[in-house]
Amino acid sequence: MTRSVCILVPRYTSVGTESVWDPATESRFADELKQHGDGWDVSATEDRPDAVQQTDVVLLLSDAPSAWMRDLLEPAREHLMKRTILLQCQRPPNMLNDLEEHHVAGGVAAVRLLHWQSHPEKDTGYGLAGLHAIVKRLGATCASPPFASRNYCIFAGPNAHSLTASLAAYISALMSESKTV
């Protein structure tokens, strides 16, 4: 079964989103995830409820779940949050506080996404925040507080040389963590 990764781009346009995410960036990001992924189908679409399928890992270009996501009834909301990674988070430790509050699968600070976009030659893959259990499964090492919280930590994937490579490794571990992802 081919796994899919869906990148959700908000309907609104804000200065922060517009400056980081354009069609060229979207295409490069999706292509790099496909390259590092395990035969995944990677697509980008407008952030709306009908864009997300049950088997998708969701990458949301936002620092918080969308209103429609927050309005879902349990257990659908919990299931979606467990497979959602936020791509426009604040810097740590605020990012970690937000991840704890929303119970999502992980997050990337907006500044890291901008660094990946503007300085790919200097990208080391560091800066993804993930769940301790998934990070451990990867064989990666969690950073110390204030770059770690009760359930999340900032890490770089082992053998990852870019943000998208780290993200792909994390998504693979997340997919294998549960057959329902």
C-alpha atoms as an extended CHARMM CRD file, in Angstrom:
* protein
*
       181  EXT
         1         1  MET       CA              0.0000000000        0.0000000000        0.0000000000  PROA      1               0.0000000000
         2         2  THR       CA              1.4090000000        3.3840000000       -0.9890000000  PROA      2               0.0000000000
         3         3  ARG       CA              1.4960000000        5.8080000000        1.9130000000  PROA      3               0.0000000000
         4         4  SER       CA              0.6660000000        9.4250000000        1.3440000000  PROA      4               0.0000000000
         5         5  VAL       CA              1.8580000000       12.6810000000        2.8210000000  PROA      5               0.0000000000
         6         6  CYS       CA             -0.4220000000       15.6620000000        2.4030000000  PROA      6               0.0000000000
         7         7  ILE       CA              0.9440000000       19.1990000000        2.7700000000  PROA      7               0.0000000000
         8         8  LEU       CA             -1.8790000000       21.5330000000        3.7420000000  PROA      8               0.0000000000
         9         9  VAL       CA             -1.4410000000       25.1840000000        2.8360000000  PROA      9               0.0000000000
        10        10  PRO       CA             -3.7720000000       27.6510000000        4.6180000000  PROA      10              0.0000000000
        11        11  ARG       CA             -6.4920000000       29.4450000000        2.6570000000  PROA      11              0.0000000000
        12        12  TYR       CA             -5.4380000000       32.8040000000        3.9930000000  PROA      12              0.0000000000
        13        13  THR       CA             -2.2560000000       34.5700000000        2.9980000000  PROA      13              0.0000000000
        14        14  SER       CA             -0.2350000000       36.2050000000        5.7140000000  PROA      14              0.0000000000
        15        15  VAL       CA              3.0890000000       37.9740000000        5.4600000000  PROA      15              0.0000000000
        16        16  GLY       CA              4.8600000000       35.1250000000        7.2840000000  PROA      16              0.0000000000
        17        17  THR       CA              3.3550000000       32.3600000000        5.1680000000  PROA      17              0.0000000000
        18        18  GLU       CA              3.7430000000       34.2500000000        1.9030000000  PROA      18              0.0000000000
        19        19  SER       CA              7.4190000000       34.9600000000        2.5370000000  PROA      19              0.0000000000
        20        20  VAL       CA              8.2350000000       31.3040000000        3.2410000000  PROA      20              0.0000000000
        21        21  TRP       CA              5.8640000000       29.3650000000        1.0160000000  PROA      21              0.0000000000
        22        22  ASP       CA              5.4350000000       29.9300000000       -2.6960000000  PROA      22              0.0000000000
        23        23  PRO       CA              4.8230000000       27.4570000000       -5.5550000000  PROA      23              0.0000000000
        24        24  ALA       CA              8.5580000000       26.8860000000       -6.1130000000  PROA      24              0.0000000000
        25        25  THR       CA              9.1350000000       26.1980000000       -2.4160000000  PROA      25              0.0000000000
        26        26  GLU       CA              6.1020000000       23.9060000000       -2.3010000000  PROA      26              0.0000000000
        27        27  SER       CA              7.3820000000       21.9240000000       -5.2820000000  PROA      27              0.0000000000
        28        28  ARG       CA             10.9440000000       21.6570000000       -3.9300000000  PROA      28              0.0000000000
        29        29  PHE       CA              9.7110000000       20.5940000000       -0.4890000000  PROA      29              0.0000000000
        30        30  ALA       CA              7.4080000000       17.9140000000       -1.9500000000  PROA      30              0.0000000000
        31        31  ASP       CA             10.1280000000       16.6570000000       -4.3210000000  PROA      31              0.0000000000
        32        32  GLU       CA             12.6870000000       16.3720000000       -1.5130000000  PROA      32              0.0000000000
        33        33  LEU       CA             10.2080000000       14.4980000000        0.7050000000  PROA      33              0.0000000000
        34        34  LYS       CA              9.4760000000       12.0970000000       -2.1780000000  PROA      34              0.0000000000
        35        35  GLN       CA             13.2010000000       11.5960000000       -2.6950000000  PROA      35              0.0000000000
        36        36  HSD       CA             13.8080000000       10.7500000000        0.9670000000  PROA      36              0.0000000000
        37        37  GLY       CA             10.5190000000        8.9280000000        1.5160000000  PROA      37              0.0000000000
        38        38  ASP       CA              9.7860000000        5.2950000000        0.8940000000  PROA      38              0.0000000000
        39        39  GLY       CA              7.7350000000        5.5120000000       -2.2850000000  PROA      39              0.0000000000
        40        40  TRP       CA              5.2880000000        7.9950000000       -0.7960000000  PROA      40              0.0000000000
        41        41  ASP       CA              2.7710000000        9.9930000000       -2.7100000000  PROA      41              0.0000000000
        42        42  VAL       CA              3.4060000000       13.6090000000       -1.6200000000  PROA      42              0.0000000000
        43        43  SER       CA              0.9140000000       16.2880000000       -2.5570000000  PROA      43              0.0000000000
        44        44  ALA       CA              0.1430000000       19.8510000000       -1.5360000000  PROA      44              0.0000000000
        45        45  THR       CA             -3.3190000000       21.3030000000       -1.4100000000  PROA      45              0.0000000000
        46        46  GLU       CA             -5.4040000000       23.9890000000        0.2130000000  PROA      46              0.0000000000
        47        47  ASP       CA             -6.1130000000       23.4040000000        3.9100000000  PROA      47              0.0000000000
        48        48  ARG       CA             -9.6450000000       22.0200000000        4.0260000000  PROA      48              0.0000000000
        49        49  PRO       CA            -11.3090000000       18.9630000000        5.6020000000  PROA      49              0.0000000000
        50        50  ASP       CA            -11.8860000000       17.0350000000        2.3850000000  PROA      50              0.0000000000
        51        51  ALA       CA             -8.1610000000       17.1580000000        1.4860000000  PROA      51              0.0000000000
        52        52  VAL       CA             -7.1050000000       14.7100000000        4.1860000000  PROA      52              0.0000000000
        53        53  GLN       CA             -7.4890000000       10.9650000000        3.7730000000  PROA      53              0.0000000000
        54        54  GLN       CA             -7.3750000000        8.4720000000        6.6390000000  PROA      54              0.0000000000
        55        55  THR       CA             -3.9010000000        7.1690000000        5.7690000000  PROA      55              0.0000000000
        56        56  ASP       CA             -2.2230000000       10.5500000000        5.2440000000  PROA      56              0.0000000000
        57        57  VAL       CA              0.4480000000       12.0670000000        7.3820000000  PROA      57              0.0000000000
        58        58  VAL       CA             -0.4710000000       15.7260000000        7.3920000000  PROA      58              0.0000000000
        59        59  LEU       CA              2.1030000000       18.5180000000        7.1750000000  PROA      59              0.0000000000
        60        60  LEU       CA              0.2910000000       21.7340000000        8.0380000000  PROA      60              0.0000000000
        61        61  LEU       CA              1.8570000000       25.0580000000        7.1460000000  PROA      61              0.0000000000
        62        62  SER       CA              0.7550000000       26.6800000000       10.3970000000  PROA      62              0.0000000000
        63        63  ASP       CA              1.7430000000       26.9860000000       14.0420000000  PROA      63              0.0000000000
        64        64  ALA       CA             -1.5460000000       25.4630000000       15.2650000000  PROA      64              0.0000000000
        65        65  PRO       CA             -4.2100000000       23.0870000000       13.9910000000  PROA      65              0.0000000000
        66        66  SER       CA             -6.7910000000       24.6360000000       11.6780000000  PROA      66              0.0000000000
        67        67  ALA       CA            -10.2030000000       25.5890000000       13.0510000000  PROA      67              0.0000000000
        68        68  TRP       CA            -11.8280000000       22.6560000000       11.2300000000  PROA      68              0.0000000000
        69        69  MET       CA             -9.3050000000       20.2840000000       12.8440000000  PROA      69              0.0000000000
        70        70  ARG       CA             -9.9650000000       21.6540000000       16.3310000000  PROA      70              0.0000000000
        71        71  ASP       CA            -13.7230000000       21.3370000000       15.7350000000  PROA      71              0.0000000000
        72        72  LEU       CA            -13.5920000000       17.6090000000       14.9330000000  PROA      72              0.0000000000
        73        73  LEU       CA            -15.2410000000       15.3160000000       17.4440000000  PROA      73              0.0000000000
        74        74  GLU       CA            -13.2230000000       12.6860000000       19.2760000000  PROA      74              0.0000000000
        75        75  PRO       CA            -11.8230000000       10.1790000000       18.3450000000  PROA      75              0.0000000000
        76        76  ALA       CA            -11.4260000000       11.6920000000       14.8380000000  PROA      76              0.0000000000
        77        77  ARG       CA             -9.6410000000       14.7750000000       16.2040000000  PROA      77              0.0000000000
        78        78  GLU       CA             -7.1610000000       12.7310000000       18.2490000000  PROA      78              0.0000000000
        79        79  HSD       CA             -6.4580000000       10.4420000000       15.2860000000  PROA      79              0.0000000000
        80        80  LEU       CA             -5.7660000000       13.4170000000       13.0090000000  PROA      80              0.0000000000
        81        81  MET       CA             -3.5570000000       15.2240000000       15.5540000000  PROA      81              0.0000000000
        82        82  LYS       CA             -1.4270000000       12.0830000000       16.0260000000  PROA      82              0.0000000000
        83        83  ARG       CA             -0.4720000000       12.2620000000       12.3540000000  PROA      83              0.0000000000
        84        84  THR       CA             -0.1600000000       16.0400000000       11.9300000000  PROA      84              0.0000000000
        85        85  ILE       CA              3.1700000000       17.8870000000       11.8890000000  PROA      85              0.0000000000
        86        86  LEU       CA              3.0880000000       21.6810000000       12.1190000000  PROA      86              0.0000000000
        87        87  LEU       CA              5.5280000000       23.4780000000        9.7870000000  PROA      87              0.0000000000
        88        88  GLN       CA              5.3260000000       27.0930000000       10.9560000000  PROA      88              0.0000000000
        89        89  CYS       CA              5.9280000000       26.8320000000       14.7070000000  PROA      89              0.0000000000
        90        90  GLN       CA              7.3750000000       29.4780000000       16.9820000000  PROA      90              0.0000000000
        91        91  ARG       CA             10.9220000000       29.0780000000       18.2470000000  PROA      91              0.0000000000
        92        92  PRO       CA             11.5480000000       26.7740000000       21.2160000000  PROA      92              0.0000000000
        93        93  PRO       CA             10.5160000000       26.6640000000       24.0080000000  PROA      93              0.0000000000
        94        94  ASN       CA              7.2160000000       28.1820000000       22.7940000000  PROA      94              0.0000000000
        95        95  MET       CA              7.0840000000       25.6190000000       19.9960000000  PROA      95              0.0000000000
        96        96  LEU       CA              7.2770000000       22.7460000000       22.4820000000  PROA      96              0.0000000000
        97        97  ASN       CA              4.5360000000       24.3030000000       24.6230000000  PROA      97              0.0000000000
        98        98  ASP       CA              2.3000000000       24.5400000000       21.5350000000  PROA      98              0.0000000000
        99        99  LEU       CA              3.0020000000       20.9350000000       20.5590000000  PROA      99              0.0000000000
       100       100  GLU       CA              2.1150000000       19.7910000000       24.0870000000  PROA      100             0.0000000000
       101       101  GLU       CA             -1.1060000000       21.8130000000       23.9780000000  PROA      101             0.0000000000
       102       102  HSD       CA             -2.2530000000       20.4860000000       20.5940000000  PROA      102             0.0000000000
       103       103  HSD       CA             -0.9990000000       16.8760000000       20.9610000000  PROA      103             0.0000000000
       104       104  VAL       CA              0.2820000000       16.7620000000       17.3770000000  PROA      104             0.0000000000
       105       105  ALA       CA              2.9420000000       14.4220000000       16.0010000000  PROA      105             0.0000000000
       106       106  GLY       CA              5.6380000000       17.0850000000       15.7600000000  PROA      106             0.0000000000
       107       107  GLY       CA              6.6550000000       20.4780000000       14.5050000000  PROA      107             0.0000000000
       108       108  VAL       CA              9.2250000000       22.5700000000       12.6690000000  PROA      108             0.0000000000
       109       109  ALA       CA             10.0620000000       26.1200000000       13.6730000000  PROA      109             0.0000000000
       110       110  ALA       CA              9.2230000000       28.6530000000       10.9600000000  PROA      110             0.0000000000
       111       111  VAL       CA             12.7960000000       29.9380000000       11.1490000000  PROA      111             0.0000000000
       112       112  ARG       CA             14.1110000000       26.4320000000       10.3090000000  PROA      112             0.0000000000
       113       113  LEU       CA             11.8230000000       26.1900000000        7.2920000000  PROA      113             0.0000000000
       114       114  LEU       CA             13.0760000000       29.5720000000        6.1270000000  PROA      114             0.0000000000
       115       115  HSD       CA             16.7030000000       28.4480000000        6.6420000000  PROA      115             0.0000000000
       116       116  TRP       CA             16.0510000000       25.2960000000        4.5940000000  PROA      116             0.0000000000
       117       117  GLN       CA             14.5720000000       27.4510000000        1.8350000000  PROA      117             0.0000000000
       118       118  SER       CA             17.1750000000       30.2030000000        1.7490000000  PROA      118             0.0000000000
       119       119  HSD       CA             20.4060000000       28.3410000000        2.6490000000  PROA      119             0.0000000000
       120       120  PRO       CA             20.0760000000       24.7200000000        1.5040000000  PROA      120             0.0000000000
       121       121  GLU       CA             23.8580000000       24.3090000000        1.3850000000  PROA      121             0.0000000000
       122       122  LYS       CA             24.0430000000       25.0510000000        5.1370000000  PROA      122             0.0000000000
       123       123  ASP       CA             21.0890000000       22.8850000000        6.1680000000  PROA      123             0.0000000000
       124       124  THR       CA             22.0830000000       20.2070000000        8.6790000000  PROA      124             0.0000000000
       125       125  GLY       CA             18.6930000000       18.6340000000        9.3120000000  PROA      125             0.0000000000
       126       126  TYR       CA             18.5290000000       19.9100000000       12.8780000000  PROA      126             0.0000000000
       127       127  GLY       CA             15.4130000000       21.5920000000       14.1830000000  PROA      127             0.0000000000
       128       128  LEU       CA             12.5460000000       19.1570000000       13.9070000000  PROA      128             0.0000000000
       129       129  ALA       CA             10.6330000000       18.6070000000       17.1500000000  PROA      129             0.0000000000
       130       130  GLY       CA              9.1910000000       15.1560000000       17.6250000000  PROA      130             0.0000000000
       131       131  LEU       CA              7.7490000000       12.8180000000       20.1830000000  PROA      131             0.0000000000
       132       132  HSD       CA             10.3790000000       11.2320000000       22.4480000000  PROA      132             0.0000000000
       133       133  ALA       CA              9.2620000000        7.6860000000       21.5590000000  PROA      133             0.0000000000
       134       134  ILE       CA              9.5580000000        8.2840000000       17.8160000000  PROA      134             0.0000000000
       135       135  VAL       CA             12.9170000000       10.0540000000       18.1970000000  PROA      135             0.0000000000
       136       136  LYS       CA             14.1940000000        7.0990000000       20.2190000000  PROA      136             0.0000000000
       137       137  ARG       CA             12.9640000000        4.6880000000       17.5530000000  PROA      137             0.0000000000
       138       138  LEU       CA             15.0190000000        6.6520000000       15.0030000000  PROA      138             0.0000000000
       139       139  GLY       CA             18.1460000000        6.2460000000       17.1030000000  PROA      139             0.0000000000
       140       140  ALA       CA             18.4120000000       10.0280000000       17.3690000000  PROA      140             0.0000000000
       141       141  THR       CA             19.3150000000       11.9940000000       20.4820000000  PROA      141             0.0000000000
       142       142  CYS       CA             16.9970000000       14.5200000000       22.0510000000  PROA      142             0.0000000000
       143       143  ALA       CA             18.3140000000       17.9640000000       22.9000000000  PROA      143             0.0000000000
       144       144  SER       CA             18.2210000000       19.0410000000       26.5480000000  PROA      144             0.0000000000
       145       145  PRO       CA             15.7520000000       21.5420000000       28.0080000000  PROA      145             0.0000000000
       146       146  PRO       CA             14.7620000000       24.1850000000       27.0080000000  PROA      146             0.0000000000
       147       147  PHE       CA             14.7890000000       22.2810000000       23.7090000000  PROA      147             0.0000000000
       148       148  ALA       CA             12.8510000000       19.3820000000       25.2210000000  PROA      148             0.0000000000
       149       149  SER       CA              9.5480000000       19.1020000000       27.0470000000  PROA      149             0.0000000000
       150       150  ARG       CA              7.6370000000       16.2880000000       28.6960000000  PROA      150             0.0000000000
       151       151  ASN       CA              6.6590000000       14.6110000000       25.4030000000  PROA      151             0.0000000000
       152       152  TYR       CA              8.6750000000       16.3860000000       22.6880000000  PROA      152             0.0000000000
       153       153  CYS       CA             12.2610000000       17.2720000000       21.8690000000  PROA      153             0.0000000000
       154       154  ILE       CA             14.2830000000       18.9480000000       19.1640000000  PROA      154             0.0000000000
       155       155  PHE       CA             16.5460000000       16.5120000000       17.3110000000  PROA      155             0.0000000000
       156       156  ALA       CA             18.4080000000       15.8310000000       14.1030000000  PROA      156             0.0000000000
       157       157  GLY       CA             17.8060000000       12.5060000000       12.4650000000  PROA      157             0.0000000000
       158       158  PRO       CA             20.7950000000       10.1890000000       12.3310000000  PROA      158             0.0000000000
       159       159  ASN       CA             22.3900000000       10.3380000000        8.8920000000  PROA      159             0.0000000000
       160       160  ALA       CA             20.0500000000       13.1840000000        7.9370000000  PROA      160             0.0000000000
       161       161  HSD       CA             21.7080000000       15.9740000000        6.0400000000  PROA      161             0.0000000000
       162       162  SER       CA             18.6880000000       18.2290000000        5.5110000000  PROA      162             0.0000000000
       163       163  LEU       CA             15.4260000000       19.2290000000        7.1210000000  PROA      163             0.0000000000
       164       164  THR       CA             13.4620000000       17.2070000000        4.5750000000  PROA      164             0.0000000000
       165       165  ALA       CA             15.6470000000       14.1290000000        5.1710000000  PROA      165             0.0000000000
       166       166  SER       CA             15.0910000000       14.4140000000        8.9430000000  PROA      166             0.0000000000
       167       167  LEU       CA             11.3840000000       14.9410000000        8.3830000000  PROA      167             0.0000000000
       168       168  ALA       CA             11.1810000000       11.9320000000        6.0490000000  PROA      168             0.0000000000
       169       169  ALA       CA             12.9450000000        9.7050000000        8.5940000000  PROA      169             0.0000000000
       170       170  TYR       CA             10.6050000000       10.9360000000       11.3130000000  PROA      170             0.0000000000
       171       171  ILE       CA              7.5210000000       10.3760000000        9.1370000000  PROA      171             0.0000000000
       172       172  SER       CA              8.6810000000        6.8210000000        8.3290000000  PROA      172             0.0000000000
       173       173  ALA       CA              9.0740000000        6.0700000000       12.0400000000  PROA      173             0.0000000000
       174       174  LEU       CA              5.7100000000        7.6780000000       12.7520000000  PROA      174             0.0000000000
       175       175  MET       CA              4.0380000000        5.5720000000       10.0550000000  PROA      175             0.0000000000
       176       176  SER       CA              5.5380000000        2.3930000000       11.4270000000  PROA      176             0.0000000000
       177       177  GLU       CA              4.6310000000        3.3280000000       15.0260000000  PROA      177             0.0000000000
       178       178  SER       CA              1.0100000000        2.5680000000       14.4040000000  PROA      178             0.0000000000
       179       179  LYS       CA             -0.8290000000        0.6930000000       11.7000000000  PROA      179             0.0000000000
       180       180  THR       CA             -3.5580000000        3.3370000000       11.9480000000  PROA      180             0.0000000000
       181       181  VAL       CA             -1.2830000000        6.1820000000       10.8470000000  PROA      181             0.0000000000
